[in-house]
Amino acid sequence: MSNTLYDCDLQLWIEQTIQQLKNHEFESLDLEHLIEELVDLGKSEKNALKGNVMILLAHLLKLKVQHDVPDSMKGSWYSSVLEHRQRVLNNLADTPSLKSYLVEAVEKAYPEGRKLAIKEGKLAKFGVRVPEESEYPIMCPFSLEQILDEDFYGF
């Protein structure tokens, strides 16, 4: 197996590929690796959206299920909802075609977000009630509109 520029120095390979494209040197392109990188780029965009949706859902769930905790505890959850909702909105604005993936992203992210909310809920301290797992809905209780609504906080 020979070491190609792609294997030895990815950044230099990217710069060379860009230059080849600009110069219309299509015959010298490393098409195999170019295709691989484009596929990975699409996956990373979807993964970023799914990751932000997961955190957003986890904290919306905590606000819904643990609505009775002191406001001092809710502050970071509100901040997280604001931050991750904005990240989701930015993902969708920067890459509008991701809107067609949003339903799937929520379906994939909700079980992970639920698991995270449950784990974080078990860390409750200072006499705060630890919710039962059954209090966290198995199916996502939020609509897409609610998830994206900048004034919605899980209740």
Sequence and secondary structure as in RCSB ss.txt:
>XXXX:A:sequence
MSNTLYDCDLQLWIEQTIQQLKNHEFESLDLEHLIEELVDLGKSEKNALKGNVMILLAHLLKLKVQHDVPDSMKG
SWYSSVLEHRQRVLNNLADTPSLKSYLVEAVEKAYPEGRKLAIKEGKLAKFGVRVPEESEYPIMCPFSLEQILDE
DFYGF
>XXXX:A:secstr
    HHHH HHHHHHHHHHHHHTT GGG  HHHHHHHHHHHHHHHHHHHHHHHHHHHHHHHHHHHTTTS HHHHH
HHHHHHHHHHHHHHHHHHH GGGGGGHHHHHHHHHHHHHHHHHHHHTT  TT     GGGS SS  S HHHHH T
T    
